[in-house]
Amino acid sequence: MSPNSSAFASAEEASRLALLESQLAALFEVSSVLSRSLNLRQTLREVLSVLSERGRMHHGLVCLLDEDRGELMISALHDKDAEPFEKVTYQPGEGVIGHILSSNEPWILPRIGDEPRFLDRLNLYNPDLPFIGVPIRVGEEHPIGVLAAQPPPGDALLGHQARFLEMVANLTGQAVRLARTVEAEQQALREERDKLRREVKGTHGFDSIIGRADSMRLVFEQVRQVAKWNTTVLIRGESGTGKELIANAIHYNSPRARAPFVKLNCAALPDNLLESELFGHEKGAFTGAINQRKGRFEQADGGTLFLDEIGEITPAFQAKLLRVLQEGEFERVGGGRTHKVDVRVIAATNRDLEAEVQSGEFREDLYYRLNVMPIRMPALRERMEDIPDLARFLVNKLSRTQGRDLQITDSALRVLMRYDWPGNVRELENCMERAAVMCENGLIDRDVINLTGLDLSTSSADLSPPAAGSNGGNGAQPVDLNDPNLDERERVIAALEEAGWVQAKAARLLNMTPRQIAYRIQTLNIKMRQF
């Protein structure tokens, strides 16, 4: 070998080794970039930047296949924002980029300007320089894109540069698959979240609250108006009237619907636990406080906090609650740092707060802070016309729970409407659940209601029956005694109810004699009501 040839070989080997060193450093940095972020577009641009600065591969380009459109889309360009080039696409097999995708093989062009299939749509590449493009693969699957760049001239090293670019493409393929998997999972979670939000809003919307009585219409109107604002709301009413349901409706129909809705029953905890539960505590604040804990106010930041049974808190704790309601500030138990929160408060009570203010058991300033927008929930006995709709709603709910068809008869509804319901809707719900358990054939009639244990003898409701052909304004459908679909037992019971359980009057309604109706009452096992 001549000295000149030996010197040339040594120079070529030195150039190759220098290239390998720079490529190794570039691969290390590329792997670091790919593990740094799930922002795919930004990550790909950083990879192309590393290729240019460390790997001597300029004008880098990444095209990824849009599976829905079946086209290669520009995803990243070195030193350029890819967004202006998003309309530039390549069909599989179209131009140099499309050919690399469809052939699934690398393509080395010593001088790109000599290739007739080079489209130069981006107007970025030097036609006198080489061009290398490699497919981006994920395992053994079809390629999902193309990675391309322009190396410096030098035919002897183009093969090494192409292999290096393939390594980078393999690493990039794994990153693309991970990013797409995460994006698909995030999209599924977003869709599930939006679905749940729609379901929650539907469950807690106005349509889910039953009431046609004037007193309930007033409640609906108040809720619609107050839901728009951040006004503090005090819901008044007896236990079992649905105060929490109204609080739900206010939150989920307000601008805070996407933020947390946190609930706390103030009657369930003593003062020391109530303070920790509402305001949180620092680690070591008391025995058992092994970790720092956020309270309900912090959990509800940006959303709504529902304080049920607010009238049960002691005067000592009322002063602590007053400050956070006035200033939106508090300290955790055992901590000295002041925390500020943005929380809408909805409170509820069944207590006579005005009387407790007069007796000094409830702070007057806290009362006025809570009683900004009072909403009074009427007792069930004050809206008897809603009982049929409520009972049918509860029966349908139980039907879904038990997985069988349940129905309630008009005679059963009339019995329900003769009761005072001291436990309000909650008592009605319990009664319907007992009735559903007791009825074997799925039909809840008057006799099944009598088996639930309602003590109608203590009722102060008007027990006089409605006039014939009238529903008494209560929502129960009048019974046509001549309806051929009505069985004999139901017809006799309907006549007795219409006649106020006076047998002689019921007999006349059925065109019977008193002896005939007495015989039917006995043979049909009808339990007579006594007034």
C-alpha positions in Angstrom: 0.0 0.0 0.0 1.4 3.4 -1.0 2.0 6.0 1.7 -0.8 8.1 0.2 -3.2 5.3 0.3 -2.3 4.5 3.9 -2.7 8.1 4.9 -6.1 8.2 3.2 -7.3 5.0 5.0 -6.1 6.4 8.3 -8.0 9.7 7.7 -11.1 7.8 6.7 -10.9 5.6 9.8 -10.4 8.6 12.0 -13.4 10.3 10.4 -15.5 7.2 10.9 -14.5 6.9 14.6 -15.3 10.6 15.1 -18.7 10.0 13.5 -19.4 7.0 15.7 -18.4 8.9 18.9 -20.8 11.8 18.0 -23.6 9.3 17.1 -23.1 7.5 20.4 -23.4 10.8 22.3 -26.4 11.7 20.2 -28.1 8.4 20.9 -27.6 8.9 24.7 -29.1 12.4 24.5 -32.0 11.2 22.3 -32.9 8.5 24.8 -32.9 11.2 27.5 -35.1 13.5 25.5 -37.6 10.7 24.8 -38.0 9.8 28.4 -38.5 13.4 29.5 -42.0 14.3 28.4 -45.2 12.9 26.9 -45.7 16.1 24.8 -45.0 14.3 21.5 -44.6 17.3 19.2 -42.2 19.0 21.6 -40.3 15.8 22.2 -39.9 15.1 18.4 -38.6 18.6 17.8 -36.0 18.2 20.6 -34.9 14.8 19.0 -34.4 16.6 15.7 -32.4 19.3 17.4 -30.1 16.6 19.0 -29.6 15.0 15.5 -28.5 18.4 14.1 -26.2 19.4 16.9 -24.7 16.0 17.9 -25.4 13.7 15.0 -24.5 15.9 12.0 -28.0 15.2 10.5 -29.6 18.5 9.4 -33.1 19.6 8.2 -34.7 16.8 10.3 -38.3 15.8 9.5 -40.8 13.5 11.2 -43.9 12.4 9.4 -46.5 10.2 11.3 -49.3 8.3 9.7 -52.8 9.5 10.4 -54.7 6.2 10.7 -58.1 7.8 10.2 -57.1 9.6 7.0 -54.4 7.1 5.8 -52.0 10.0 5.1 -48.5 11.0 6.3 -48.7 14.2 8.3 -45.9 16.6 9.2 -45.4 16.2 13.0 -42.0 17.9 13.6 -39.4 19.9 11.8 -36.0 21.0 13.0 -35.8 24.7 13.9 -39.3 25.2 12.5 -42.8 25.1 13.8 -44.6 22.2 12.1 -48.0 23.8 12.4 -47.8 25.9 9.2 -46.9 22.7 7.4 -49.7 20.6 8.7 -51.6 20.9 5.4 -48.7 19.3 3.6 -49.4 15.5 3.4 -48.1 12.5 1.6 -50.0 9.5 0.4 -48.3 6.1 0.9 -46.0 5.7 -2.2 -46.1 9.4 -3.0 -42.8 11.1 -3.5 -39.7 10.1 -1.5 -41.4 10.2 1.9 -44.4 8.2 0.7 -42.1 5.6 -0.9 -40.1 5.0 2.3 -43.4 4.4 4.1 -44.8 2.0 1.6 -41.6 0.1 1.0 -40.8 -0.1 4.8 -37.1 0.2 3.9 -34.5 2.9 4.4 -33.6 5.0 1.3 -30.2 6.7 0.9 -29.9 9.4 -1.8 -26.3 10.6 -2.4 -27.7 13.8 -4.0 -31.4 14.4 -3.5 -31.7 16.8 -6.5 -31.0 13.8 -8.8 -34.1 11.9 -7.7 -37.2 12.6 -9.9 -39.6 11.5 -7.2 -38.4 14.2 -4.8 -41.3 16.6 -4.5 -39.7 19.4 -2.5 -43.1 20.5 -1.0 -41.4 22.0 2.1 -38.8 23.9 0.2 -36.3 23.1 3.0 -33.7 20.8 1.5 -30.5 21.5 -0.3 -30.7 19.6 -3.7 -26.9 19.2 -3.7 -26.7 17.3 -0.4 -27.5 13.7 0.4 -30.8 12.7 1.9 -31.6 9.7 4.2 -35.1 8.6 5.1 -36.0 5.6 7.3 -39.3 4.1 8.4 -40.5 4.5 12.0 -41.6 1.1 13.2 -43.2 -0.3 16.3 -42.2 -3.9 16.7 -43.1 -6.0 13.7 -46.0 -3.9 12.7 -46.4 -1.8 9.6 -44.4 1.5 9.8 -46.2 4.4 11.5 -44.1 7.2 10.0 -40.9 8.4 8.5 -37.8 10.0 9.9 -35.6 11.9 7.4 -32.6 14.2 7.5 -29.7 15.5 5.4 -26.2 14.5 6.3 -23.1 16.3 5.1 -21.6 15.0 1.8 -19.4 11.9 2.0 -20.5 8.7 0.3 -18.3 6.5 2.4 -20.1 7.3 5.6 -23.7 7.4 4.3 -24.3 3.7 5.4 -23.2 4.4 8.9 -25.4 7.5 9.1 -28.4 5.5 7.8 -27.9 2.8 10.5 -27.7 5.6 13.1 -30.9 7.1 11.8 -32.6 3.7 12.0 -31.6 3.4 15.7 -33.1 6.8 16.4 -36.3 5.9 14.5 -36.7 2.7 16.6 -36.4 4.7 19.8 -38.8 7.3 18.4 -41.3 4.6 17.4 -41.5 3.4 21.0 -42.0 7.0 22.2 -44.8 7.5 19.7 -46.5 4.3 20.7 -46.3 5.3 24.4 -47.6 8.8 23.7 -50.5 7.5 21.7 -51.4 4.9 24.3 -51.4 7.5 27.0 -53.4 9.9 24.8 -56.0 7.2 24.1 -56.3 6.4 27.8 -56.6 10.1 28.6 -59.3 10.5 26.0 -61.2 7.5 27.4 -60.9 9.0 30.8 -62.1 12.4 29.6 -65.1 10.7 27.9 -65.9 8.7 31.0 -65.5 11.9 33.1 -67.9 13.8 30.9 -70.3 10.9 30.8 -70.3 10.7 34.6 -70.7 14.5 34.9 -73.7 14.3 32.6 -75.2 11.5 34.7 -74.5 13.3 38.0 -76.0 16.5 36.7 -79.0 14.5 35.4 -79.3 12.7 38.7 -79.1 15.9 40.7 -80.9 18.1 38.2 -84.4 19.6 38.6 -86.0 16.8 36.7 -84.9 14.3 39.4 -86.8 16.3 42.2 -90.4 15.4 42.3 -93.0 18.0 43.2 -96.0 19.7 41.7 -97.3 21.4 44.8 -97.1 25.2 44.9 -94.6 25.0 47.8 -92.2 22.8 45.8 -92.6 25.1 42.7 -91.4 27.9 44.9 -88.4 25.8 46.0 -87.5 25.0 42.4 -87.6 28.7 41.4 -85.4 29.7 44.4 -82.9 26.9 43.5 -82.7 28.0 39.8 -82.0 31.6 40.8 -79.5 31.0 43.6 -77.6 28.3 41.7 -76.2 31.0 39.4 -74.4 32.9 42.2 -72.0 32.2 45.0 -74.5 33.2 47.7 -74.5 31.2 50.9 -77.6 29.1 51.2 -79.4 27.9 54.3 -81.9 25.1 53.7 -84.5 24.7 56.4 -86.9 21.9 56.9 -87.8 18.8 58.9 -85.6 15.6 58.7 -86.4 13.6 55.6 -87.7 16.4 53.4 -84.8 16.2 50.9 -82.5 19.1 52.0 -79.4 17.3 50.7 -81.1 16.7 47.4 -81.6 20.4 47.1 -78.0 21.1 48.0 -76.9 18.7 45.2 -79.2 20.5 42.7 -77.7 23.9 43.6 -74.1 22.7 43.2 -74.6 20.7 40.0 -76.5 23.5 38.3 -74.0 26.2 39.3 -70.8 27.5 37.6 -69.0 25.3 40.2 -70.4 22.1 38.9 -67.0 20.8 37.7 -65.4 21.6 41.0 -65.6 19.4 44.2 -68.8 19.0 46.1 -67.9 18.1 49.7 -70.4 17.1 52.4 -70.1 16.9 56.2 -72.7 16.1 58.8 -71.9 18.4 61.7 -74.0 16.4 64.2 -71.8 13.3 63.7 -68.6 14.7 65.4 -67.6 16.3 68.6 -65.9 19.8 68.5 -62.3 18.5 68.5 -62.9 16.1 65.6 -65.1 18.6 63.8 -62.3 21.2 63.8 -59.8 18.7 62.4 -62.4 17.4 59.9 -63.2 20.9 58.6 -59.9 22.7 58.8 -57.4 19.7 58.6 -54.4 19.2 60.9 -50.6 19.2 60.8 -48.5 16.2 61.5 -48.1 15.7 65.2 -50.9 18.1 66.1 -52.4 15.5 68.4 -52.0 11.9 69.3 -52.6 9.8 66.2 -51.9 12.7 63.8 -49.2 10.8 62.0 -49.6 12.7 58.7 -50.7 16.1 57.5 -54.3 16.1 56.4 -56.4 18.6 54.4 -59.8 19.5 55.8 -63.1 19.7 54.1 -62.7 23.4 53.3 -59.4 22.7 51.5 -60.9 19.7 49.7 -63.8 21.9 48.5 -61.6 24.8 47.3 -63.2 26.2 44.2 -66.3 24.2 44.8 -69.1 23.8 47.3 -69.2 22.6 50.9 -72.4 21.3 52.3 -72.7 21.5 56.1 -75.7 19.4 57.2 -77.2 19.8 60.7 -75.4 23.1 61.1 -77.6 23.9 64.1 -75.9 21.1 66.1 -72.5 22.8 66.5 -71.6 24.2 69.9 -71.2 28.0 70.5 -67.4 27.5 71.0 -67.0 26.1 67.5 -69.4 28.6 66.0 -66.8 31.3 66.5 -64.2 29.3 64.6 -66.6 28.6 61.7 -67.6 32.3 61.6 -64.1 33.4 60.6 -63.8 31.1 57.7 -67.2 32.1 56.4 -66.4 35.8 56.7 -62.8 35.9 55.5 -62.3 32.5 53.7 -59.2 32.0 56.0 -58.3 29.4 58.6 -55.4 27.5 60.2 -55.1 23.8 60.3 -55.1 22.2 63.8 -51.6 22.4 65.2 -50.4 24.8 62.4 -49.7 28.6 62.3 -49.9 29.2 58.6 -53.1 30.9 57.3 -54.8 29.2 54.4 -57.2 31.0 52.1 -59.9 29.1 50.2 -62.7 29.9 47.7 -65.6 27.8 48.9 -69.4 28.2 48.5 -71.2 27.1 51.7 -74.6 25.5 51.7 -75.9 24.7 55.2 -78.9 22.8 56.3 -80.8 22.4 59.6 -84.1 21.2 61.1 -83.6 23.4 64.2 -85.4 26.7 65.0 -82.3 28.9 64.7 -84.2 32.1 65.5 -85.3 30.7 68.9 -81.8 29.5 69.6 -80.4 32.9 68.7 -82.9 34.4 71.2 -81.8 31.9 73.9 -78.1 32.5 73.2 -77.4 29.0 72.0 -76.6 30.1 68.5 -74.5 33.1 67.6 -76.5 35.9 66.0 -73.6 37.0 63.7 -73.2 33.4 62.5 -76.9 33.1 61.9 -77.0 36.2 59.7 -73.8 34.9 57.9 -75.6 31.6 57.0 -79.1 32.9 56.5 -78.3 34.9 53.4 -80.6 32.9 51.1 -83.0 30.7 53.1 -84.9 27.9 51.3 -87.6 26.2 53.2 -88.4 22.6 52.3 -92.1 21.8 53.0 -93.0 18.7 55.0 -94.6 15.9 53.0 -98.0 16.4 54.8 -98.0 19.9 53.3 -97.8 18.6 49.8 -100.0 15.5 49.8 -100.7 15.9 46.1 -97.1 14.9 45.4 -97.4 11.5 47.2 -98.6 9.5 44.1 -95.7 10.8 41.9 -93.2 10.2 44.7 -94.5 6.7 45.4 -94.4 5.7 41.7 -90.9 7.1 41.4 -89.7 5.1 44.4 -91.5 2.0 43.2 -89.7 2.3 39.8 -86.4 2.8 41.6 -87.0 -0.3 43.7 -88.0 -2.2 40.5 -84.6 -1.5 39.0 -82.8 -2.4 42.2 -84.7 -5.7 42.6 -84.6 -6.5 38.9 -88.3 -7.2 38.6 -91.4 -5.4 37.6 -93.2 -3.6 40.4 -96.4 -1.7 40.2 -98.5 0.2 42.8 -102.3 0.4 42.6 -104.5 3.4 43.0 -106.0 1.9 46.2 -102.6 1.7 47.7 -101.9 5.4 46.8 -105.2 6.4 48.5 -104.0 4.6 51.7 -100.7 6.4 51.5 -102.5 9.8 51.2 -104.4 9.2 54.4 -101.2 9.2 56.5 -99.5 12.1 58.1 -95.9 11.1 57.2 -94.0 12.5 60.3 -90.8 11.1 58.7 -91.5 12.8 55.4 -90.1 11.5 52.1 -87.5 9.3 53.9 -90.4 7.5 55.8 -92.3 7.1 52.5 -89.2 5.6 50.9 -88.8 3.1 53.7 -92.5 2.2 53.5 -92.2 1.6 49.7 -89.1 -0.6 50.3 -91.0 -2.7 52.9 -94.0 -3.0 50.5 -91.7 -4.2 47.7 -90.3 -6.8 50.0 -93.7 -8.0 51.2 -95.4 -8.2 47.8 -94.8 -11.6 46.1 -96.4 -10.9 42.7 -94.9 -7.5 42.2 -98.2 -5.7 42.7 -98.3 -3.3 45.7 -102.0 -2.9 46.6 -103.8 -1.6 49.7 -103.3 -4.9 51.6 -99.6 -4.8 51.1 -99.4 -1.2 52.3 -101.3 -2.4 55.5 -98.5 -5.0 56.0 -95.8 -2.3 56.1 -96.9 -1.2 59.6 -98.3 2.3 58.9 -100.4 3.4 61.9 -103.2 5.1 60.1 -105.1 5.5 63.4 -102.7 8.3 64.4 -103.2 10.2 61.2 -104.6 13.7 61.5 -105.2 13.9 57.8 -108.6 14.5 56.5 -110.0 11.0 56.2 -113.2 11.9 54.3 -113.2 10.3 50.9 -113.3 12.4 47.7 -116.5 12.7 45.8 -117.3 10.1 43.2 -115.4 10.6 40.0 -113.0 13.0 41.6 -109.3 12.5 42.5 -109.6 15.1 45.2 -106.7 17.1 43.7 -104.3 14.6 45.1 -102.9 13.0 41.9 -104.3 9.5 42.5 -106.4 8.5 39.5 -110.2 8.1 40.1 -111.4 4.5 39.8 -114.1 3.7 37.3 -116.2 1.2 39.2 -117.5 -0.2 35.8 -114.1 -0.7 34.4 -114.1 -4.3 33.0 -110.4 -4.7 33.7 -111.0 -4.1 37.4 -111.2 -7.4 39.4 -114.0 -7.8 41.9 -111.9 -7.3 45.0 -110.4 -4.0 43.7 -113.9 -2.8 42.7 -115.3 -3.4 46.2 -112.4 -1.7 47.9 -112.6 1.3 45.5 -116.4 1.6 46.3 -115.8 1.3 50.0 -113.1 4.0 49.9 -115.3 6.3 47.8 -118.1 5.7 50.3 -115.9 6.4 53.3 -116.1 2.7 54.3 -119.8 2.9 54.9 -121.1 -0.4 53.6 -124.6 0.7 52.8 -123.3 3.6 50.7 -120.8 1.4 48.9 -123.5 -1.2 48.2 -125.6 1.6 46.4 -122.5 2.5 44.3 -122.2 -1.1 43.2 -126.0 -1.6 42.8 -125.9 -4.3 45.6 -127.8 -4.9 48.8 -126.0 -4.4 52.1 -126.1 -8.2 52.6 -124.4 -8.8 49.2 -121.6 -6.4 49.9 -121.1 -7.8 53.4 -120.8 -11.3 51.9 -118.2 -10.1 49.4 -116.2 -8.3 52.1 -116.1 -11.5 54.0 -115.3 -13.9 51.0 -112.7 -11.5 49.5 -111.0 -11.1 52.8 -111.2 -7.3 52.8 -110.1 -5.7 56.1 -112.6 -3.0 57.0 -111.4 0.4 58.2 -112.9 1.9 61.3 -113.2 5.7 61.8 
